[in-house]
C-alpha cells in the first residue's frame, strides 16, 4: 500500500521552532502544519487526491478574491506606516484563511465520501 506523500507537509511545522529562537511570534503559525501528519495513516488513493484537489481549488479561490481586495483596500491609506501595518496584517490573515479553507474543505470532503 502506498503511503500518502501529503503527510510530508507536516515537516514545514518545524519552521515554528524559529519563533522560539528568534522571538518572532509570527513563526508559531507554522506549528499548524503538524496537522498534516494526521494523513500518515491514510493510504494514497484516487479519492484522496481528488479531495485534495477540490480543497486546494477552494483555497485558491480564496486567494483570488483576497489579494485584489488587499490591493483595493490598501489604496485608501495615505500614511506609509499605516499602509505597511495594514498590508502585513491583511496578508498574514489571508494566509491563515487559505490554510483553514483548505483544511476545513478537505475534512468535509473526506467525511462526505462521495465524488
MOPAC internal coordinates of N, CA, C and O (Angstrom, degrees):
PM7 1SCF
backbone

  N    0.0000 0     0.00 0     0.00 0    0    0    0
  C    1.4425 1     0.00 0     0.00 0    1    0    0
  C    1.5353 1   108.44 1     0.00 0    2    1    0
  O    1.2310 1   120.83 1   -48.77 1    3    2    1
  N    1.3264 1   116.02 1   131.23 1    3    2    1
  C    1.4519 1   120.08 1  -178.43 1    5    3    2
  C    1.5214 1   110.48 1   -75.84 1    6    5    3
  O    1.2310 1   121.51 1   -39.39 1    7    6    5
  N    1.3308 1   114.71 1   140.61 1    7    6    5
  C    1.4637 1   120.42 1   175.68 1    9    7    6
  C    1.5221 1   109.10 1   -79.77 1   10    9    7
  O    1.2310 1   121.27 1   -24.56 1   11   10    9
  N    1.3023 1   115.18 1   155.44 1   11   10    9
  C    1.4527 1   121.04 1  -178.48 1   13   11   10
  C    1.5311 1   110.04 1   -83.15 1   14   13   11
  O    1.2310 1   119.49 1   -61.16 1   15   14   13
  N    1.3384 1   118.57 1   118.84 1   15   14   13
  C    1.4687 1   119.80 1  -178.26 1   17   15   14
  C    1.5295 1   113.21 1   -72.06 1   18   17   15
  O    1.2310 1   119.43 1   164.87 1   19   18   17
  N    1.3182 1   118.68 1   -15.13 1   19   18   17
  C    1.4664 1   121.56 1  -179.54 1   21   19   18
  C    1.5346 1   110.80 1   -66.86 1   22   21   19
  O    1.2310 1   120.06 1   157.50 1   23   22   21
  N    1.3086 1   117.50 1   -22.50 1   23   22   21
  C    1.4679 1   119.89 1  -179.07 1   25   23   22
  C    1.5216 1   111.99 1   -62.90 1   26   25   23
  O    1.2310 1   120.17 1   156.80 1   27   26   25
  N    1.3398 1   117.28 1   -23.20 1   27   26   25
  C    1.4616 1   120.11 1  -179.57 1   29   27   26
  C    1.5281 1   112.76 1   -69.60 1   30   29   27
  O    1.2310 1   119.88 1   166.66 1   31   30   29
  N    1.3309 1   117.83 1   -13.34 1   31   30   29
  C    1.4634 1   120.04 1   173.10 1   33   31   30
  C    1.5282 1   110.69 1   -63.80 1   34   33   31
  O    1.2310 1   120.06 1   159.64 1   35   34   33
  N    1.3010 1   117.48 1   -20.36 1   35   34   33
  C    1.4573 1   120.95 1   176.52 1   37   35   34
  C    1.5183 1   113.16 1   -62.63 1   38   37   35
  O    1.2310 1   120.36 1   156.10 1   39   38   37
  N    1.3216 1   116.92 1   -23.90 1   39   38   37
  C    1.4628 1   120.52 1   178.66 1   41   39   38
  C    1.5336 1   112.07 1   -67.03 1   42   41   39
  O    1.2310 1   120.09 1   157.88 1   43   42   41
  N    1.3264 1   117.43 1   -22.12 1   43   42   41
  C    1.4625 1   120.83 1   177.29 1   45   43   42
  C    1.5329 1   109.40 1   -64.33 1   46   45   43
  O    1.2310 1   120.32 1   156.03 1   47   46   45
  N    1.3195 1   117.00 1   -23.97 1   47   46   45
  C    1.4601 1   121.47 1   178.11 1   49   47   46
  C    1.5158 1   113.29 1   -60.60 1   50   49   47
  O    1.2310 1   120.15 1   158.40 1   51   50   49
  N    1.3193 1   117.32 1   -21.60 1   51   50   49
  C    1.4605 1   120.06 1   178.11 1   53   51   50
  C    1.5229 1   112.01 1   -65.51 1   54   53   51
  O    1.2310 1   120.11 1   160.00 1   55   54   53
  N    1.3344 1   117.39 1   -20.00 1   55   54   53
  C    1.4660 1   120.02 1   176.27 1   57   55   54
  C    1.5268 1   111.39 1   -63.84 1   58   57   55
  O    1.2310 1   120.16 1   158.64 1   59   58   57
  N    1.3187 1   117.31 1   -21.36 1   59   58   57
  C    1.4562 1   120.87 1   176.71 1   61   59   58
  C    1.5140 1   112.69 1   -62.37 1   62   61   59
  O    1.2310 1   120.20 1   156.09 1   63   62   61
  N    1.3170 1   117.22 1   -23.91 1   63   62   61
  C    1.4623 1   120.42 1   177.67 1   65   63   62
  C    1.5242 1   111.59 1   -66.23 1   66   65   63
  O    1.2310 1   120.28 1   158.21 1   67   66   65
  N    1.3286 1   117.07 1   -21.79 1   67   66   65
  C    1.4646 1   119.84 1   176.02 1   69   67   66
  C    1.5295 1   111.12 1   -62.74 1   70   69   67
  O    1.2310 1   120.46 1   153.06 1   71   70   69
  N    1.3181 1   116.72 1   -26.94 1   71   70   69
  C    1.4585 1   120.37 1   176.69 1   73   71   70
  C    1.5111 1   112.28 1   -65.04 1   74   73   71
  O    1.2310 1   120.58 1   145.95 1   75   74   73
  N    1.3235 1   116.50 1   -34.05 1   75   74   73
  C    1.4669 1   120.17 1   177.55 1   77   75   74
  C    1.5193 1   111.07 1   -73.32 1   78   77   75
  O    1.2310 1   120.63 1   145.02 1   79   78   77
  N    1.3197 1   116.41 1   -34.98 1   79   78   77
  C    1.4592 1   120.90 1  -177.54 1   81   79   78
  C    1.5233 1   111.76 1   -76.83 1   82   81   79
  O    1.2310 1   121.00 1   133.40 1   83   82   81
  N    1.3493 1   115.69 1   -46.60 1   83   82   81
  C    1.4590 1   119.76 1  -174.35 1   85   83   82
  C    1.5194 1   113.84 1   -90.19 1   86   85   83
  O    1.2310 1   119.87 1   160.89 1   87   86   85
  N    1.3171 1   117.85 1   -19.11 1   87   86   85
  C    1.4578 1   121.13 1  -176.57 1   89   87   86
  C    1.5208 1   112.85 1    83.43 1   90   89   87
  O    1.2310 1   119.54 1  -178.73 1   91   90   89
  N    1.3196 1   118.49 1     1.27 1   91   90   89
  C    1.4572 1   122.72 1   178.27 1   93   91   90
  C    1.5255 1   108.45 1   -85.00 1   94   93   91
  O    1.2310 1   120.70 1   -67.02 1   95   94   93
  N    1.3396 1   116.26 1   112.98 1   95   94   93
  C    1.4657 1   119.81 1  -175.22 1   97   95   94
  C    1.5222 1   112.20 1   -71.95 1   98   97   95
  O    1.2310 1   119.34 1   169.35 1   99   98   97
  N    1.3135 1   118.87 1   -10.65 1   99   98   97
  C    1.4547 1   121.84 1   178.42 1  101   99   98
  C    1.5152 1   113.12 1   -64.25 1  102  101   99
  O    1.2310 1   120.40 1   154.95 1  103  102  101
  N    1.3219 1   116.84 1   -25.05 1  103  102  101
  C    1.4630 1   120.36 1   179.67 1  105  103  102
  C    1.5250 1   112.85 1   -74.37 1  106  105  103
  O    1.2310 1   119.78 1   162.43 1  107  106  105
  N    1.3139 1   118.02 1   -17.57 1  107  106  105
  C    1.4608 1   119.98 1  -177.17 1  109  107  106
  C    1.5263 1   112.31 1   -65.88 1  110  109  107
  O    1.2310 1   119.94 1   159.49 1  111  110  109
  N    1.3147 1   117.73 1   -20.51 1  111  110  109
  C    1.4552 1   120.90 1   177.11 1  113  111  110
  C    1.5168 1   113.29 1   -63.56 1  114  113  111
  O    1.2310 1   120.51 1   156.05 1  115  114  113
  N    1.3291 1   116.63 1   -23.95 1  115  114  113
  C    1.4597 1   119.90 1   179.11 1  117  115  114
  C    1.5253 1   112.42 1   -69.17 1  118  117  115
  O    1.2310 1   119.95 1   162.49 1  119  118  117
  N    1.3233 1   117.70 1   -17.51 1  119  118  117
  C    1.4627 1   119.26 1   176.94 1  121  119  118
  C    1.5285 1   111.47 1   -62.06 1  122  121  119
  O    1.2310 1   119.99 1   158.08 1  123  122  121
  N    1.3179 1   117.61 1   -21.92 1  123  122  121
  C    1.4595 1   120.95 1   177.89 1  125  123  122
  C    1.5135 1   113.70 1   -63.46 1  126  125  123
  O    1.2310 1   120.21 1   158.26 1  127  126  125
  N    1.3219 1   117.21 1   -21.74 1  127  126  125
  C    1.4622 1   120.28 1   178.76 1  129  127  126
  C    1.5292 1   112.31 1   -69.81 1  130  129  127
  O    1.2310 1   119.77 1   163.57 1  131  130  129
  N    1.3114 1   118.04 1   -16.43 1  131  130  129
  C    1.4580 1   119.43 1   177.13 1  133  131  130
  C    1.5259 1   111.58 1   -61.53 1  134  133  131
  O    1.2310 1   120.27 1   160.34 1  135  134  133
  N    1.3220 1   117.08 1   -19.66 1  135  134  133
  C    1.4637 1   120.69 1   177.07 1  137  135  134
  C    1.5199 1   113.45 1   -62.11 1  138  137  135
  O    1.2310 1   120.18 1   156.44 1  139  138  137
  N    1.3225 1   117.26 1   -23.56 1  139  138  137
  C    1.4605 1   119.71 1   179.02 1  141  139  138
  C    1.5298 1   111.94 1   -69.78 1  142  141  139
  O    1.2310 1   119.90 1   163.02 1  143  142  141
  N    1.3281 1   117.80 1   -16.98 1  143  142  141
  C    1.4604 1   119.24 1   174.50 1  145  143  142
  C    1.5273 1   110.98 1   -66.48 1  146  145  143
  O    1.2310 1   120.35 1   161.37 1  147  146  145
  N    1.3267 1   116.93 1   -18.63 1  147  146  145
  C    1.4607 1   120.66 1   175.89 1  149  147  146
  C    1.5162 1   112.60 1   -65.66 1  150  149  147
  O    1.2310 1   120.07 1   160.28 1  151  150  149
  N    1.3069 1   117.46 1   -19.72 1  151  150  149
  C    1.4653 1   121.01 1   177.79 1  153  151  150
  C    1.5238 1   112.11 1   -81.81 1  154  153  151
  O    1.2310 1   119.34 1  -179.74 1  155  154  153
  N    1.3175 1   118.87 1     0.26 1  155  154  153
  C    1.4600 1   121.51 1  -177.80 1  157  155  154
  C    1.5232 1   111.60 1   -65.96 1  158  157  155
  O    1.2310 1   120.10 1   151.01 1  159  158  157
  N    1.3071 1   117.41 1   -28.99 1  159  158  157
  C    1.4610 1   118.99 1  -178.15 1  161  159  158
  C    1.5266 1   113.13 1   -86.28 1  162  161  159
  O    1.2310 1   120.24 1   173.68 1  163  162  161
  N    1.3430 1   117.15 1    -6.32 1  163  162  161
  C    1.4593 1   120.82 1   176.02 1  165  163  162
  C    1.5203 1   109.39 1   -86.87 1  166  165  163
  O    1.2310 1   121.13 1   -39.04 1  167  166  165
  N    1.3199 1   115.45 1   140.96 1  167  166  165
  C    1.4542 1   118.31 1   175.10 1  169  167  166
  C    1.5262 1   109.23 1   -83.74 1  170  169  167
  O    1.2310 1   120.87 1   -22.16 1  171  170  169
  N    1.3087 1   115.95 1   157.84 1  171  170  169
  C    1.4546 1   121.63 1  -179.44 1  173  171  170
  C    1.5199 1   108.38 1   -84.65 1  174  173  171
  O    1.2310 1   120.57 1   -68.52 1  175  174  173
  N    1.3329 1   116.52 1   111.48 1  175  174  173
  C    1.4532 1   120.53 1   179.21 1  177  175  174
  C    1.5258 1   109.81 1  -136.30 1  178  177  175
  O    1.2310 1   120.99 1    -3.44 1  179  178  177
  N    1.3181 1   115.71 1   176.56 1  179  178  177
  C    1.4628 1   120.59 1  -175.83 1  181  179  178
  C    1.5229 1   111.89 1   -67.00 1  182  181  179
  O    1.2310 1   120.08 1   142.42 1  183  182  181
  N    1.3101 1   117.45 1   -37.58 1  183  182  181
  C    1.4639 1   119.86 1  -178.14 1  185  183  182
  C    1.5307 1   110.69 1   -67.45 1  186  185  183
  O    1.2310 1   120.57 1   141.15 1  187  186  185
  N    1.3227 1   116.52 1   -38.85 1  187  186  185
  C    1.4569 1   120.12 1   177.75 1  189  187  186
  C    1.5268 1   110.38 1   -62.84 1  190  189  187
  O    1.2310 1   120.34 1   134.30 1  191  190  189
  N    1.3086 1   116.95 1   -45.70 1  191  190  189
  C    1.4671 1   120.19 1   179.07 1  193  191  190
  C    1.5281 1   111.49 1   -64.62 1  194  193  191
  O    1.2310 1   120.48 1   142.91 1  195  194  193
  N    1.3235 1   116.69 1   -37.09 1  195  194  193
  C    1.4694 1   120.61 1   177.20 1  197  195  194
  C    1.5263 1   110.41 1   -64.31 1  198  197  195
  O    1.2310 1   120.32 1   135.74 1  199  198  197
  N    1.3284 1   116.99 1   -44.26 1  199  198  197
  C    1.4614 1   120.62 1   179.06 1  201  199  198
  C    1.5235 1   112.12 1   -66.98 1  202  201  199
  O    1.2310 1   119.96 1   144.24 1  203  202  201
  N    1.3314 1   117.68 1   -35.76 1  203  202  201
  C    1.4640 1   120.82 1   175.28 1  205  203  202
  C    1.5231 1   110.88 1   -63.90 1  206  205  203
  O    1.2310 1   120.57 1   139.86 1  207  206  205
  N    1.3179 1   116.52 1   -40.14 1  207  206  205
  C    1.4631 1   120.24 1   178.03 1  209  207  206
  C    1.5156 1   112.12 1   -65.27 1  210  209  207
  O    1.2310 1   120.62 1   138.40 1  211  210  209
  N    1.3364 1   116.43 1   -41.60 1  211  210  209
  C    1.4658 1   119.72 1   179.19 1  213  211  210
  C    1.5227 1   111.09 1   -66.37 1  214  213  211
  O    1.2310 1   120.16 1   138.76 1  215  214  213
  N    1.3242 1   117.31 1   -41.24 1  215  214  213
  C    1.4673 1   120.67 1   178.96 1  217  215  214
  C    1.5319 1   110.32 1   -67.94 1  218  217  215
  O    1.2310 1   120.40 1   142.10 1  219  218  217
  N    1.3200 1   116.84 1   -37.90 1  219  218  217
  C    1.4622 1   120.25 1   176.30 1  221  219  218
  C    1.5136 1   112.09 1   -64.31 1  222  221  219
  O    1.2310 1   120.21 1   143.72 1  223  222  221
  N    1.3276 1   117.21 1   -36.28 1  223  222  221
  C    1.4559 1   120.95 1   176.55 1  225  223  222
  C    1.5246 1   110.75 1   -63.27 1  226  225  223
  O    1.2310 1   120.59 1   138.34 1  227  226  225
  N    1.3282 1   116.48 1   -41.66 1  227  226  225
  C    1.4717 1   119.73 1   178.50 1  229  227  226
  C    1.5255 1   111.25 1   -61.90 1  230  229  227
  O    1.2310 1   120.14 1   137.08 1  231  230  229
  N    1.3191 1   117.34 1   -42.92 1  231  230  229
  C    1.4652 1   120.52 1   178.54 1  233  231  230
  C    1.5199 1   110.75 1   -66.41 1  234  233  231
  O    1.2310 1   120.10 1   144.59 1  235  234  233
  N    1.3151 1   117.41 1   -35.41 1  235  234  233
  C    1.4605 1   121.09 1   177.92 1  237  235  234
  C    1.5226 1   111.09 1   -66.23 1  238  237  235
  O    1.2310 1   120.09 1   140.66 1  239  238  237
  N    1.3203 1   117.42 1   -39.34 1  239  238  237
  C    1.4639 1   121.18 1   177.84 1  241  239  238
  C    1.5250 1   110.29 1   -64.63 1  242  241  239
  O    1.2310 1   120.36 1   142.00 1  243  242  241
  N    1.3308 1   116.92 1   -38.00 1  243  242  241
  C    1.4648 1   119.88 1   176.08 1  245  243  242
  C    1.5247 1   110.30 1   -60.40 1  246  245  243
  O    1.2310 1   120.33 1   138.51 1  247  246  245
  N    1.3259 1   116.97 1   -41.49 1  247  246  245
  C    1.4682 1   119.18 1   179.01 1  249  247  246
  C    1.5254 1   111.36 1   -69.37 1  250  249  247
  O    1.2310 1   120.01 1   144.37 1  251  250  249
  N    1.3414 1   117.59 1   -35.63 1  251  250  249
  C    1.4639 1   120.36 1   178.14 1  253  251  250
  C    1.5222 1   111.82 1   -64.81 1  254  253  251
  O    1.2310 1   120.26 1   149.49 1  255  254  253
  N    1.3188 1   117.11 1   -30.51 1  255  254  253
  C    1.4653 1   120.78 1   177.67 1  257  255  254
  C    1.5241 1   111.86 1   -87.08 1  258  257  255
  O    1.2310 1   120.39 1   146.73 1  259  258  257
  N    1.3192 1   116.86 1   -33.27 1  259  258  257
  C    1.4602 1   121.18 1  -174.12 1  261  259  258
  C    1.5154 1   114.53 1   -76.48 1  262  261  259
  O    1.2310 1   120.20 1   137.41 1  263  262  261
  N    1.3197 1   117.22 1   -42.59 1  263  262  261
  C    1.4677 1   119.42 1  -176.51 1  265  263  262
  C    1.5308 1   113.10 1   -67.07 1  266  265  263
  O    1.2310 1   118.89 1   137.92 1  267  266  265
  N    1.3300 1   119.73 1   -42.08 1  267  266  265
  C    1.4703 1   117.10 1   173.60 1  269  267  266
  C    1.5299 1   112.60 1   -63.53 1  270  269  267
  O    1.2310 1   120.23 1   144.78 1  271  270  269
  N    1.3202 1   117.17 1   -35.22 1  271  270  269
  C    1.4674 1   119.98 1   176.53 1  273  271  270
  C    1.5274 1   110.10 1   -63.15 1  274  273  271
  O    1.2310 1   120.24 1   142.71 1  275  274  273
  N    1.3251 1   117.15 1   -37.29 1  275  274  273
  C    1.4620 1   121.42 1   177.57 1  277  275  274
  C    1.5271 1   110.92 1   -64.07 1  278  277  275
  O    1.2310 1   120.29 1   135.50 1  279  278  277
  N    1.3080 1   117.05 1   -44.50 1  279  278  277
  C    1.4576 1   120.83 1  -179.12 1  281  279  278
  C    1.5231 1   110.71 1   -65.98 1  282  281  279
  O    1.2310 1   120.17 1   137.13 1  283  282  281
  N    1.3232 1   117.29 1   -42.87 1  283  282  281
  C    1.4635 1   120.74 1   179.90 1  285  283  282
  C    1.5312 1   110.57 1   -65.76 1  286  285  283
  O    1.2310 1   120.58 1   135.35 1  287  286  285
  N    1.3368 1   116.50 1   -44.65 1  287  286  285
  C    1.4673 1   119.83 1  -178.66 1  289  287  286
  C    1.5248 1   111.62 1   -67.15 1  290  289  287
  O    1.2310 1   120.28 1   147.68 1  291  290  289
  N    1.3199 1   117.07 1   -32.32 1  291  290  289
  C    1.4637 1   119.01 1  -178.70 1  293  291  290
  C    1.5256 1   112.54 1   -73.06 1  294  293  291
  O    1.2310 1   120.26 1   163.67 1  295  294  293
  N    1.3237 1   117.11 1   -16.33 1  295  294  293
  C    1.4657 1   119.33 1   178.92 1  297  295  294
  C    1.5222 1   112.62 1   -74.22 1  298  297  295
  O    1.2310 1   119.80 1   168.62 1  299  298  297
  N    1.3219 1   118.00 1   -11.38 1  299  298  297
  C    1.4640 1   121.73 1  -179.43 1  301  299  298
  C    1.5224 1   113.24 1   -87.33 1  302  301  299
  O    1.2310 1   119.70 1   175.94 1  303  302  301
  N    1.3218 1   118.17 1    -4.06 1  303  302  301
  C    1.4586 1   121.31 1  -177.94 1  305  303  302
  C    1.5237 1   110.34 1   -94.89 1  306  305  303
  O    1.2310 1   121.02 1   -43.55 1  307  306  305
  N    1.3125 1   115.66 1   136.45 1  307  306  305
  C    1.4632 1   120.05 1   177.08 1  309  307  306
  C    1.5252 1   110.98 1  -101.38 1  310  309  307
  O    1.2310 1   120.27 1   146.49 1  311  310  309
  N    1.3271 1   117.10 1   -33.51 1  311  310  309
  C    1.4525 1   121.58 1  -179.70 1  313  311  310
  C    1.5285 1   109.98 1   -80.97 1  314  313  311
  O    1.2310 1   120.36 1   -48.93 1  315  314  313
  N    1.3076 1   116.91 1   131.07 1  315  314  313
  C    1.4604 1   120.99 1  -179.08 1  317  315  314
  C    1.5166 1   111.48 1   -67.66 1  318  317  315
  O    1.2310 1   120.25 1   142.02 1  319  318  317
  N    1.3276 1   117.13 1   -37.98 1  319  318  317
  C    1.4607 1   120.83 1  -179.82 1  321  319  318
  C    1.5294 1   110.93 1   -64.59 1  322  321  319
  O    1.2310 1   120.66 1   134.97 1  323  322  321
  N    1.3300 1   116.35 1   -45.03 1  323  322  321
  C    1.4657 1   119.98 1   178.74 1  325  323  322
  C    1.5197 1   110.87 1   -66.37 1  326  325  323
  O    1.2310 1   120.51 1   144.02 1  327  326  325
  N    1.3270 1   116.63 1   -35.98 1  327  326  325
  C    1.4628 1   120.56 1   178.82 1  329  327  326
  C    1.5195 1   111.05 1   -63.77 1  330  329  327
  O    1.2310 1   120.04 1   135.36 1  331  330  329
  N    1.3201 1   117.53 1   -44.64 1  331  330  329
  C    1.4640 1   120.52 1  -179.17 1  333  331  330
  C    1.5222 1   111.67 1   -65.69 1  334  333  331
  O    1.2310 1   120.19 1   140.13 1  335  334  333
  N    1.3285 1   117.23 1   -39.87 1  335  334  333
  C    1.4709 1   120.00 1   177.63 1  337  335  334
  C    1.5290 1   110.80 1   -64.46 1  338  337  335
  O    1.2310 1   121.05 1   135.50 1  339  338  337
  N    1.3280 1   115.60 1   -44.50 1  339  338  337
  C    1.4624 1   119.46 1   179.04 1  341  339  338
  C    1.5215 1   111.03 1   -63.06 1  342  341  339
  O    1.2310 1   120.60 1   135.02 1  343  342  341
  N    1.3261 1   116.45 1   -44.98 1  343  342  341
  C    1.4574 1   121.19 1  -178.22 1  345  343  342
  C    1.5237 1   111.09 1   -61.13 1  346  345  343
  O    1.2310 1   120.54 1   134.77 1  347  346  345
  N    1.3207 1   116.57 1   -45.23 1  347  346  345
  C    1.4675 1   119.97 1  -179.42 1  349  347  346
  C    1.5278 1   111.35 1   -65.71 1  350  349  347
  O    1.2310 1   120.58 1   138.09 1  351  350  349
  N    1.3110 1   116.50 1   -41.91 1  351  350  349
  C    1.4644 1   120.28 1  -179.76 1  353  351  350
  C    1.5224 1   111.16 1   -66.72 1  354  353  351
  O    1.2310 1   120.22 1   134.14 1  355  354  353
  N    1.3202 1   117.19 1   -45.86 1  355  354  353
  C    1.4580 1   121.32 1  -179.61 1  357  355  354
  C    1.5258 1   110.58 1   -63.62 1  358  357  355
  O    1.2310 1   120.42 1   136.93 1  359  358  357
  N    1.3145 1   116.80 1   -43.07 1  359  358  357
  C    1.4625 1   121.49 1  -178.98 1  361  359  358
  C    1.5295 1   110.65 1   -63.29 1  362  361  359
  O    1.2310 1   120.18 1   137.00 1  363  362  361
  N    1.3287 1   117.27 1   -43.00 1  363  362  361
  C    1.4626 1   120.72 1   178.97 1  365  363  362
  C    1.5313 1   110.58 1   -65.68 1  366  365  363
  O    1.2310 1   120.67 1   137.73 1  367  366  365
  N    1.3142 1   116.32 1   -42.27 1  367  366  365
  C    1.4653 1   119.58 1   178.95 1  369  367  366
  C    1.5238 1   111.56 1   -65.94 1  370  369  367
  O    1.2310 1   120.30 1   142.78 1  371  370  369
  N    1.3199 1   117.03 1   -37.22 1  371  370  369
  C    1.4604 1   120.17 1   177.73 1  373  371  370
  C    1.5224 1   110.85 1   -65.12 1  374  373  371
  O    1.2310 1   120.22 1   141.93 1  375  374  373
  N    1.3230 1   117.18 1   -38.07 1  375  374  373
  C    1.4668 1   120.61 1   176.31 1  377  375  374
  C    1.5293 1   110.79 1   -61.44 1  378  377  375
  O    1.2310 1   120.61 1   136.01 1  379  378  377
  N    1.3285 1   116.44 1   -43.99 1  379  378  377
  C    1.4641 1   120.71 1   179.09 1  381  379  378
  C    1.5235 1   110.39 1   -63.67 1  382  381  379
  O    1.2310 1   120.19 1   137.88 1  383  382  381
  N    1.3215 1   117.24 1   -42.12 1  383  382  381
  C    1.4679 1   120.73 1   179.90 1  385  383  382
  C    1.5234 1   110.62 1   -64.90 1  386  385  383
  O    1.2310 1   119.87 1   142.12 1  387  386  385
  N    1.3253 1   117.86 1   -37.88 1  387  386  385
  C    1.4653 1   120.34 1   177.48 1  389  387  386
  C    1.5252 1   111.32 1   -63.12 1  390  389  387
  O    1.2310 1   120.48 1   133.96 1  391  390  389
  N    1.3136 1   116.69 1   -46.04 1  391  390  389
  C    1.4691 1   120.23 1   179.87 1  393  391  390
  C    1.5233 1   110.64 1   -63.97 1  394  393  391
  O    1.2310 1   120.53 1   135.68 1  395  394  393
  N    1.3335 1   116.59 1   -44.32 1  395  394  393
  C    1.4649 1   119.69 1   178.93 1  397  395  394
  C    1.5213 1   111.72 1   -64.51 1  398  397  395
  O    1.2310 1   120.03 1   141.68 1  399  398  397
  N    1.3252 1   117.55 1   -38.32 1  399  398  397
  C    1.4614 1   120.70 1   177.14 1  401  399  398
  C    1.5183 1   110.58 1   -61.80 1  402  401  399
  O    1.2310 1   120.70 1   136.34 1  403  402  401
  N    1.3230 1   116.27 1   -43.66 1  403  402  401
  C    1.4565 1   119.72 1   179.10 1  405  403  402
  C    1.5250 1   111.15 1   -62.91 1  406  405  403
  O    1.2310 1   120.28 1   131.27 1  407  406  405
  N    1.3192 1   117.06 1   -48.73 1  407  406  405
  C    1.4628 1   120.60 1  -175.07 1  409  407  406
  C    1.5225 1   111.21 1   -66.95 1  410  409  407
  O    1.2310 1   120.10 1   134.61 1  411  410  409
  N    1.3189 1   117.41 1   -45.39 1  411  410  409
  C    1.4730 1   120.41 1  -179.06 1  413  411  410
  C    1.5262 1   110.33 1   -66.08 1  414  413  411
  O    1.2310 1   120.01 1   136.57 1  415  414  413
  N    1.3400 1   117.58 1   -43.43 1  415  414  413
  C    1.4643 1   120.32 1   178.11 1  417  415  414
  C    1.5206 1   110.94 1   -61.54 1  418  417  415
  O    1.2310 1   120.91 1   135.73 1  419  418  417
  N    1.3186 1   115.86 1   -44.27 1  419  418  417
  C    1.4675 1   119.35 1  -179.39 1  421  419  418
  C    1.5246 1   110.79 1   -61.81 1  422  421  419
  O    1.2310 1   119.99 1   136.63 1  423  422  421
  N    1.3298 1   117.63 1   -43.37 1  423  422  421
  C    1.4601 1   120.04 1   179.50 1  425  423  422
  C    1.5242 1   111.77 1   -64.61 1  426  425  423
  O    1.2310 1   120.32 1   141.17 1  427  426  425
  N    1.3171 1   116.99 1   -38.83 1  427  426  425
  C    1.4705 1   119.75 1   178.21 1  429  427  426
  C    1.5207 1   110.26 1   -65.50 1  430  429  427
  O    1.2310 1   120.08 1   135.47 1  431  430  429
  N    1.3205 1   117.45 1   -44.53 1  431  430  429
  C    1.4618 1   120.40 1  -179.91 1  433  431  430
  C    1.5286 1   111.51 1   -65.18 1  434  433  431
  O    1.2310 1   120.21 1   142.43 1  435  434  433
  N    1.3152 1   117.21 1   -37.57 1  435  434  433
  C    1.4666 1   119.50 1   179.51 1  437  435  434
  C    1.5227 1   111.44 1   -69.31 1  438  437  435
  O    1.2310 1   119.81 1   141.99 1  439  438  437
  N    1.3363 1   117.97 1   -38.01 1  439  438  437
  C    1.4645 1   120.18 1   179.85 1  441  439  438
  C    1.5188 1   111.37 1   -71.83 1  442  441  439
  O    1.2310 1   121.01 1   146.44 1  443  442  441
  N    1.3373 1   115.68 1   -33.56 1  443  442  441
  C    1.4574 1   119.61 1  -179.63 1  445  443  442
  C    1.5213 1   110.45 1   -67.22 1  446  445  443
  O    1.2310 1   120.17 1   136.98 1  447  446  445
  N    1.3166 1   117.29 1   -43.02 1  447  446  445
  C    1.4520 1   122.02 1   172.35 1  449  447  446
  C    1.5180 1   116.79 1    82.86 1  450  449  447
  O    1.2310 1   119.25 1   171.68 1  451  450  449
  N    1.3162 1   119.04 1    -8.32 1  451  450  449
  C    1.4588 1   118.62 1  -179.42 1  453  451  450
  C    1.5257 1   110.20 1  -105.19 1  454  453  451
  O    1.2310 1   120.86 1   -18.52 1  455  454  453
  N    1.3034 1   115.97 1   161.48 1  455  454  453
  C    1.4616 1   120.92 1   179.19 1  457  455  454
  C    1.4951 1   108.55 1   -98.45 1  458  457  455
  O    1.2310 1   120.10 1   180.00 1  459  458  457

